[in-house]
Amino acid sequence: MSVYVIANVKFTKEELYRRYQSRFADVFKHFNGKLLVADEQPTVLDGNFAHNKVVVMEFPDEAEAERFLTSPAYQEISIDRIAGAETLSVMVKGLSKPG
């Protein structure tokens, strides 16, 4: 079952976040994921959105998402993400396909 990693990002030291961002694709391409959304101008429909960016990634299953998130390569670049932004992220399961 597909899983999705959804992150709401608030820049605190944008130059560090941008360094993370510049290295992300080279790491991500080694995993079976899809980057579905990376929007720095989301339209707020309801509530108070105090972030700068929304990111949505799709993985074929939870194991592959965990393999990416815990990989040494991602952990290395995440140092800049952690130092450069406050991030609220969740992993959610996709709906089962009927039939």
C-alpha positions in Angstrom: 0.0 0.0 0.0 1.4 3.4 -0.9 2.4 5.8 1.8 2.8 9.5 1.6 5.2 11.7 3.6 3.8 15.2 4.0 5.9 18.0 5.4 5.0 21.6 6.3 8.2 23.7 6.3 8.9 27.1 7.9 12.2 28.6 7.0 14.4 29.8 9.9 17.7 30.0 8.1 16.8 29.9 4.5 20.3 29.6 3.2 20.8 26.3 5.1 17.4 25.0 3.8 18.4 25.9 0.3 21.6 24.0 0.6 19.6 20.9 1.7 17.2 21.5 -1.2 20.0 21.7 -3.7 21.2 18.2 -2.6 17.8 16.5 -2.2 17.2 15.3 -5.8 20.6 13.5 -5.9 19.7 11.5 -2.8 16.0 11.0 -3.5 16.6 9.5 -7.0 18.1 6.4 -5.4 14.8 5.4 -3.8 11.5 4.3 -5.2 9.7 7.4 -4.4 7.9 10.2 -6.2 8.1 13.9 -5.3 4.4 14.9 -5.9 4.4 18.4 -4.4 7.0 21.0 -3.4 4.9 24.2 -3.2 6.2 27.4 -1.7 3.0 29.3 -2.3 0.2 27.0 -1.2 -3.3 28.4 -1.2 -4.7 28.3 2.4 -8.3 27.2 2.3 -9.0 26.9 6.0 -7.2 27.7 9.2 -3.9 29.4 10.0 -1.0 28.1 8.0 2.2 29.6 9.4 4.6 27.7 7.1 6.4 28.6 3.9 6.3 25.3 2.0 4.4 22.0 1.6 6.1 18.9 0.4 4.4 15.6 -0.5 6.3 12.4 -1.4 4.8 9.1 -2.4 6.5 5.7 -1.7 5.2 2.2 -2.7 5.2 1.2 1.0 6.2 2.2 4.5 9.5 0.1 4.3 10.7 2.1 1.3 9.8 5.4 2.9 11.7 4.4 6.0 14.7 3.2 3.9 14.9 6.7 2.4 14.3 8.6 5.7 16.9 6.6 7.6 19.5 6.3 4.9 22.9 7.7 5.7 22.8 10.0 2.6 19.5 11.5 3.6 20.6 11.8 7.2 23.6 13.7 6.1 21.7 16.4 4.1 19.0 16.6 6.7 21.4 18.4 9.0 20.9 21.5 6.9 17.1 21.0 6.8 16.9 20.7 10.5 19.2 23.7 11.0 17.4 25.8 8.4 13.7 25.1 9.0 11.0 24.0 11.4 9.3 21.0 9.9 6.1 19.3 10.8 6.0 16.0 8.9 3.7 13.0 8.9 3.6 9.6 7.1 0.1 8.6 6.0 -1.2 5.4 4.3 -3.0 5.6 1.0 -6.4 4.2 0.5 -6.7 0.6 -0.5 -7.7 0.0 -4.1 -11.2 -1.5 -4.5 -11.5 -5.0 -5.9 
